[in-house]
Amino acid sequence: MKCPYCQQDHPDDAQICPLTGGKLTPPPVVEQAGTTDAGRSRIALPWLLLAAAVLLCLCAIVVITIGVTLSQTNLGGEPLTPTISLRALDTLTPSISPGSPAISTFTSSDTPPPVQAPAQTMTPTATNIPMPIQPCVSYYDQTLGDLKFACQEWPEWIIETVDSQGDVGLYSSLVFDTASNPHIAYFDQSRSRLKYASWTGKGWNIEIVDEAGSVGMYASLVLDGQNQPLISYYDQDNGAIKLARQSNGSWQLLTVDVVGISQKTDLLATSTSVAVGWDNAGIVAYYDINNGLLKLAHIRGDQVEIETVDSSGDVGNYSSLALDIEGNPAISYFDNTHLALKFAWWDGNQWSIQTVDSSGEVGKFTSLVFDFNNHVHISYFEDDRDNLKYARWDEQGWLIQSVDTPAVVGLGTSIAIDLQGYPRIAYLEHSNWNLRFAFWTGQYWDAEIVDTAGEVGFYPSLKFKPQY
C-alpha cells in the first residue's frame, strides 16, 4: 500500500511507516457485486422496479391501441360516430311550464347559436323579478273627497289619506318602485288637473303634472327601468290622449292622438292604459271615441307610432294593457257593439283577438294581469246581474267565474296575482259604497271589506308591495 506520510509503497500488512513512524491503516475491503446476498439485493431492486414500469407502459399502449381500433369500427368495419349520453343531465334540467319563454337548445351535431347583444335595456332576471308580499290599494273617498291608500297587515287594513287638498282621487293608478315605495297618479276633479304622489320614505310628495285645461281623467301610471314615471291620461278640452313622462325632475307632455269627445252617458268617455316595453318605450292602449276603435301607440321620445288593434264594431273602451313574459302586449276591453268582453294578444307577428265572455252585457271595468306562468287573468263587471266576474286563460281555454254576487259589485275592478299565483281583486260594492277585496283560496272565492267609512272605493287600483 502507498504510505500517506512518505508516499512510498509498504507491505500491505505494515502497521507503522518505517520512515516517519506514522501509524498505517489498512485499506477497506470492497466486495465485488454479487459476492453477497445483501449486495445483490441492493443492486438488483432498482433494476427490477424499472423493468416493471416499462412492462406496465407497454401493456397500457397495447390496450389503448386496441381500444381506439375497436372504437373506430363497428362489426361491419364501418367507422363509428362518437356519441355523448345526456341522460344523466335529465335530473338537472328545469321544467318549463306551458307558456314560459322558449329556451334555445342545440345538439352536438349542430352549430352552436351565435351570441347576440340583447336588444332590450331591461330584461327580467332573477334579481329584478319582484316577489308580491303585501296587497295595497289606492282609491277615492267620495264622502271626504280624498285620495286614500290602504295596505293589508293581516288581519287588518291600514288606511291613510294621501291627498285631501280639494276634491281629489278619482281614476287613481298605483305602482311600486324597486325600493318598494308607492307612487299614485290621479285626477284632481276640483281643479281639473292631473296630479302625482310618491312616497319619499318619510311622507308623500305631491306634484301637479298637467293643468292646461281639463286634463287627467282615466289616468294610468307605470315606472320605467330607471323608476321614472309615465302617465297616460285624457285631455277632455282637446279630446286627446296624452302622455306625461318625468325626466331629470321635470315633466314632458306629449299628445299621443286626438280621439274626440264622447256623447255617451252610459260609458266612460274613453280609457287609457300604459306600459313600458323592454326597450323603455312607452306603450299606450286606448279607445278612439270618434271611430269606435281599439288602438295602441308606441312612444319613443317624441315619436309616436299608432296601430289599430280591433275595428270590428264599436270596440276598445274600458281597456287594460299588460305585457306577457316575452314583452308582447295584450289588452282586455269592452265590445260595445256585441256587449261582450274581448281580449287581444300580440303573438309576435299578428294580433290574436278572442271573445272571452258574451253571456249578457259583460266586460266593463276590465283589469288584466299575467301570472308567473304567462296565464291571463281578467276581472270585469257583469252589467246584467251587477256582478263581479273573473276569467282565466290557460292551455285548456277560458275559465269564467262569478266572484261576488249578493249586491251591486264590480263597478271598478283591479286585479293582481299573489305569491301563490292566486288572483286577488279590489272593487267597489256599489250597494253599500264599500271598498271590497276578493281572493281565491285555492278552492273558492272569499271576500272582505277594506274600507266602509263613508262612500269609498271608487276606481280602485290594486298592486302588491314587492320585495326584490
C-alpha positions in Angstrom: 0.0 0.0 0.0 1.1 3.6 -0.5 2.1 5.4 2.7 0.3 8.7 3.2 3.3 10.1 5.1 6.3 9.3 2.9 4.4 8.5 -0.3 6.4 5.2 -0.6 5.0 1.7 -1.1 5.0 -0.5 2.0 3.8 -4.1 2.5 0.0 -4.4 3.0 0.4 -5.8 6.5 2.7 -3.0 7.6 1.3 -1.1 10.6 3.9 1.7 11.1 5.7 3.7 8.4 9.4 2.8 8.7 10.4 6.3 7.7 8.2 8.6 9.7 6.8 6.2 12.4 3.2 7.1 11.4 0.5 4.6 12.1 -0.8 3.0 9.0 -4.5 2.0 8.5 -5.1 -1.0 6.2 -7.3 -0.2 3.2 -11.0 -1.3 3.4 -12.1 -4.5 1.8 -14.5 -3.8 -1.1 -16.9 -6.6 -2.1 -17.4 -7.2 -5.7 -21.0 -7.0 -6.9 -22.7 -10.3 -6.5 -20.3 -11.6 -3.8 -23.0 -11.4 -1.1 -26.8 -11.7 -0.8 -27.1 -8.1 0.6 -25.1 -6.7 -2.2 -27.2 -8.5 -4.8 -30.4 -7.1 -3.2 -29.3 -3.5 -3.1 -28.2 -3.5 -6.7 -31.0 -5.7 -8.2 -34.0 -3.9 -6.7 -33.8 -0.6 -8.8 -33.4 -2.6 -12.0 -36.5 -4.7 -11.1 -38.6 -1.6 -10.5 -37.5 -0.1 -13.7 -38.3 -3.2 -15.6 -41.8 -3.5 -14.1 -42.6 0.2 -15.0 -41.5 -0.4 -18.6 -43.7 -3.5 -18.8 -46.7 -1.6 -17.5 -46.3 1.1 -20.0 -46.0 -1.4 -22.8 -49.3 -3.0 -21.7 -51.1 0.3 -21.5 -50.0 1.2 -25.0 -51.3 -2.1 -26.3 -54.7 -1.7 -24.6 -55.2 1.9 -25.8 -54.2 0.9 -29.3 -56.8 -2.0 -29.3 -59.5 0.3 -27.8 -59.0 3.0 -30.4 -59.1 0.5 -33.2 -62.3 -1.1 -31.9 -64.0 2.3 -31.3 -63.4 3.4 -34.8 -65.1 0.5 -36.4 -68.3 -1.4 -35.9 -68.8 -5.1 -36.6 -69.2 -4.4 -40.2 -65.9 -2.4 -40.4 -67.6 1.0 -40.8 -66.4 4.0 -38.9 -68.4 4.8 -35.7 -69.5 8.3 -34.8 -68.8 9.0 -31.1 -71.9 9.9 -29.1 -72.4 11.6 -25.7 -75.2 10.5 -23.5 -77.2 13.3 -21.8 -79.4 11.0 -19.8 -77.5 11.8 -16.6 -78.4 15.5 -17.1 -82.1 15.0 -17.1 -82.4 15.5 -13.4 -80.7 18.8 -13.7 -82.9 20.3 -16.4 -85.5 22.7 -15.0 -89.1 22.0 -16.0 -90.7 24.6 -18.3 -94.3 25.5 -17.7 -96.5 25.9 -20.7 -96.5 29.4 -21.8 -93.0 30.1 -20.5 -90.3 31.6 -22.8 -88.7 29.2 -25.2 -85.2 28.0 -24.4 -82.8 27.6 -27.4 -81.1 24.2 -27.4 -78.7 22.5 -29.9 -77.2 19.0 -30.3 -73.6 18.0 -30.7 -74.0 17.9 -34.5 -75.5 21.5 -34.7 -73.6 24.7 -34.9 -73.9 26.5 -31.6 -76.2 29.5 -31.9 -74.4 32.8 -32.3 -74.1 35.1 -29.3 -76.1 38.3 -29.9 -76.2 41.5 -28.0 -79.6 41.9 -26.2 -81.9 44.4 -27.9 -83.6 45.2 -24.6 -82.4 47.6 -22.0 -84.4 45.9 -19.2 -84.7 42.1 -19.4 -86.3 40.3 -16.5 -83.8 38.4 -14.4 -83.9 36.5 -11.1 -82.8 39.7 -9.3 -85.3 42.1 -10.8 -88.4 40.0 -10.7 -90.4 41.3 -7.7 -92.0 38.9 -5.2 -95.5 40.1 -4.2 -95.7 40.3 -0.4 -98.4 42.7 0.6 -101.6 43.9 -1.2 -102.2 47.6 -1.3 -105.0 49.7 -2.9 -105.3 53.4 -3.9 -108.9 54.7 -4.2 -111.2 57.6 -4.0 -113.2 58.6 -0.9 -116.3 60.4 -2.2 -117.6 61.4 1.2 -114.4 63.3 2.1 -113.2 64.0 -1.4 -109.8 62.4 -0.6 -107.3 60.1 -2.2 -106.7 57.2 0.1 -104.2 54.4 0.3 -104.7 51.1 2.2 -102.3 48.1 2.8 -103.2 44.8 4.3 -101.4 43.9 7.6 -103.4 40.8 8.3 -106.0 40.6 9.7 -106.4 44.4 9.3 -106.1 47.0 6.6 -104.0 50.1 7.5 -105.6 53.1 5.8 -104.1 56.6 5.3 -105.0 59.7 3.4 -102.6 60.7 0.7 -104.1 64.0 -0.6 -107.1 66.0 0.8 -106.4 69.3 -0.9 -109.8 69.8 -2.7 -111.8 67.0 -4.2 -109.1 64.6 -5.4 -108.5 61.0 -6.1 -110.7 59.8 -9.0 -109.1 57.4 -11.6 -106.2 56.6 -9.3 -103.4 54.3 -10.6 -100.9 52.7 -8.2 -97.4 51.3 -8.8 -94.4 50.5 -6.6 -90.8 51.2 -7.4 -87.8 48.9 -6.9 -87.4 50.2 -3.4 -91.0 49.2 -2.6 -92.2 52.8 -2.4 -95.7 53.6 -3.7 -96.5 56.0 -6.5 -100.0 57.2 -7.5 -101.3 59.1 -10.4 -104.8 60.6 -10.1 -107.3 63.3 -11.1 -107.9 66.4 -9.2 -111.6 66.9 -10.1 -111.9 70.2 -8.1 -109.4 71.9 -10.4 -109.5 69.5 -13.4 -105.8 68.7 -13.4 -103.5 65.6 -13.3 -101.6 65.0 -10.0 -98.9 62.6 -8.9 -98.0 61.4 -5.4 -94.9 59.5 -4.5 -93.7 58.2 -1.1 -90.3 59.5 -0.1 -89.8 57.2 2.9 -91.0 60.0 5.3 -94.1 61.4 3.7 -96.0 61.9 0.4 -94.5 64.2 -2.2 -97.3 65.6 -4.3 -96.8 67.2 -7.7 -99.0 68.8 -10.4 -98.3 67.1 -13.7 -100.6 68.9 -16.1 -103.2 71.7 -15.5 -103.6 73.1 -19.0 -107.4 72.8 -19.3 -109.5 69.9 -18.1 -106.9 67.1 -18.0 -106.1 64.0 -16.0 -109.1 61.7 -16.4 -108.6 58.0 -16.8 -105.0 58.1 -15.6 -102.7 55.1 -15.9 -99.3 55.0 -14.3 -96.2 52.9 -14.9 -92.5 53.3 -14.0 -89.7 52.7 -16.5 -86.4 50.9 -15.9 -85.0 53.9 -14.0 -88.0 54.3 -11.8 -89.2 57.3 -13.8 -93.0 57.7 -14.1 -95.0 57.6 -17.3 -98.7 58.6 -17.1 -101.3 58.2 -19.9 -104.5 60.3 -19.5 -107.3 62.1 -21.3 -107.4 65.8 -22.2 -111.1 66.5 -22.2 -110.9 70.0 -23.6 -109.0 68.8 -26.7 -110.4 65.3 -26.9 -106.9 63.9 -26.8 -104.9 61.1 -25.3 -101.7 62.4 -23.7 -98.6 61.0 -22.1 -96.6 62.6 -19.4 -93.1 61.4 -18.7 -90.8 62.6 -16.0 -87.1 63.0 -16.7 -84.5 64.7 -14.6 -87.2 66.1 -12.3 -89.3 67.7 -15.0 -92.4 66.5 -16.8 -92.5 66.3 -20.6 -96.0 66.3 -22.0 -96.9 64.7 -25.4 -100.2 64.5 -27.3 -100.5 60.9 -28.5 -103.7 61.0 -30.5 -106.8 63.1 -30.9 -109.8 60.8 -30.3 -112.7 63.1 -29.8 -115.2 63.9 -27.1 -117.8 61.3 -26.1 -121.5 62.0 -26.2 -122.4 58.7 -24.5 -123.7 58.9 -20.9 -123.7 55.2 -20.1 -120.0 54.6 -20.7 -116.7 56.2 -19.8 -115.7 58.8 -22.3 -112.6 56.8 -23.1 -109.9 54.8 -21.4 -106.1 54.7 -21.3 -103.7 52.1 -20.1 -99.9 52.4 -20.2 -96.9 50.0 -20.0 -93.2 50.2 -20.7 -91.6 47.9 -23.2 -88.2 46.2 -22.7 -86.7 48.9 -24.9 -88.0 51.5 -22.4 -90.5 52.8 -24.9 -93.9 53.9 -23.7 -96.9 51.8 -24.9 -100.5 53.1 -24.5 -103.7 51.3 -25.2 -106.8 53.5 -25.6 -110.3 53.9 -27.1 -110.7 56.1 -30.2 -114.1 57.8 -29.5 -114.6 59.2 -33.0 -114.1 56.0 -34.8 -115.0 53.4 -32.2 -111.6 51.6 -32.4 -109.2 50.0 -30.0 -105.7 51.5 -30.7 -102.2 51.0 -29.4 -99.5 53.7 -29.5 -95.7 53.1 -29.2 -93.9 56.2 -28.0 -90.1 56.7 -28.2 -89.0 60.2 -27.3 -91.4 62.4 -29.2 -92.0 59.9 -31.9 -95.4 58.2 -31.9 -96.4 55.1 -33.9 -100.1 54.2 -33.8 -101.8 51.0 -34.9 -105.4 49.8 -34.9 -105.8 46.6 -32.9 -109.6 46.0 -33.3 -112.0 47.7 -35.7 -114.9 45.1 -35.7 -117.6 47.4 -34.4 -117.6 49.9 -31.5 -114.7 48.4 -29.5 -111.9 49.4 -27.1 -113.4 51.1 -24.1 -112.5 50.1 -20.6 -109.2 48.9 -21.9 -106.5 47.3 -19.7 -103.0 46.7 -21.1 -100.4 44.3 -19.8 -97.2 42.7 -21.2 -96.6 39.0 -21.2 -93.3 37.4 -20.1 -91.8 37.9 -23.5 -92.8 41.6 -23.6 -95.7 41.2 -26.0 -98.7 43.5 -25.4 -102.1 42.2 -24.5 -105.4 44.1 -24.0 -108.7 43.3 -22.4 -111.6 45.6 -23.4 -115.3 46.1 -23.9 -117.1 45.4 -27.2 -120.0 47.9 -27.1 -121.5 46.5 -30.3 -121.8 43.0 -29.0 -121.8 43.9 -25.3 -119.0 41.4 -24.7 -115.6 41.1 -23.1 -112.8 40.8 -25.6 -109.1 40.1 -25.4 -106.4 40.9 -27.9 -102.8 39.5 -27.7 -99.9 40.2 -30.0 -98.2 36.8 -30.7 -95.0 38.4 -32.2 -96.4 38.5 -35.7 -100.0 39.5 -35.6 -102.9 40.3 -33.2 -105.0 37.3 -32.0 -108.4 38.5 -30.9 -110.9 36.5 -28.9 -114.3 37.0 -27.4 -113.9 35.9 -23.7 -117.5 36.3 -22.4 -120.7 37.2 -24.2 -123.2 36.0 -21.7 -125.3 39.1 -21.5 -123.8 42.6 -21.1 -120.4 41.9 -19.8 -116.9 43.4 -20.0 -116.9 46.9 -18.5 -114.2 48.0 -15.9 -111.8 45.3 -17.1 -108.4 44.7 -15.4 -105.8 42.4 -16.9 -102.7 40.7 -15.5 -100.4 37.8 -16.4 -99.2 35.4 -13.8 -95.7 33.8 -13.5 -96.7 31.0 -16.0 -97.9 33.6 -18.6 -101.5 32.8 -18.0 -104.1 35.6 -18.4 -106.4 36.8 -15.6 -109.1 39.4 -16.2 -111.6 40.9 -13.7 -114.6 42.7 -15.0 -118.2 43.8 -14.4 -121.4 42.0 -15.5 -123.9 44.7 -16.1 -126.9 42.4 -16.5 -126.7 41.0 -13.0 -124.5 43.6 -11.3 -121.9 41.0 -10.5 -118.1 40.9 -10.3 -116.7 38.3 -12.7 -113.4 36.7 -13.4 -111.9 35.0 -16.5 -108.7 33.0 -16.6 -107.0 31.6 -19.7 -104.6 28.6 -19.8 -103.8 25.9 -22.4 -107.3 24.4 -21.8 -109.2 27.6 -22.7 -111.1 30.2 -20.8 -112.5 29.6 -17.3 -115.2 32.1 -16.2 -116.5 32.5 -12.7 -118.7 34.8 -10.7 -116.7 36.2 -7.8 -119.1 38.3 -5.8 -122.9 38.4 -6.4 -125.1 39.3 -3.5 -125.2 43.1 -4.2 -124.2 45.5 -6.9 -120.5 44.8 -7.0 -117.7 45.3 -9.5 -118.1 48.9 -10.6 -114.4 49.5 -10.9 -112.1 46.4 -10.6 -108.4 45.9 -10.3 -106.7 42.6 -10.3 -103.3 41.3 -9.1 -101.6 38.0 -8.5 -100.2 36.9 -5.1 -97.1 34.9 -4.3 -99.0 31.6 -4.8 -100.2 32.6 -8.2 -103.8 33.2 -7.0 -105.8 36.2 -8.2 -107.0 39.0 -5.9 -109.4 41.7 -6.9 -110.2 45.1 -5.4 -113.6 46.6 -6.4 -116.5 48.8 -5.4 -119.5 47.4 -3.7 -122.0 50.0 -5.0 -124.9 48.8 -2.9 -123.2 49.9 0.3 -120.5 52.1 -1.1 -117.7 49.9 0.4 -114.3 49.0 -0.9 -114.0 45.2 -1.1 -111.2 42.8 -1.6 -111.8 39.3 -3.1 -109.2 36.5 -3.1 -109.1 33.0 -4.4 -108.3 30.5 -1.7 -107.3 27.6 -4.0 -110.8 26.1 -3.7 -113.3 29.0 -3.7 -113.6 32.8 -3.8 -113.8 34.7 -0.5 -114.1 38.5 0.1 -113.6 41.1 2.9 -114.2 44.8 3.4 -111.2 47.1 3.2 -112.9 50.4 4.0 -116.5 51.2 4.9 -116.2 54.7 6.4 -118.5 56.6 4.1 -118.8 56.3 0.3 -115.5 54.8 -0.6 -113.8 52.6 -3.1 -114.3 54.4 -6.4 -111.8 53.4 -9.2 -109.5 51.3 -7.0 -106.0 50.4 -8.1 -104.6 47.2 -6.6 -100.9 46.3 -6.6 -98.7 44.1 -4.4 -95.9 45.7 -2.5 -92.8 44.0 -3.9 -89.7 42.5 -2.4 -86.7 42.2 -4.7 
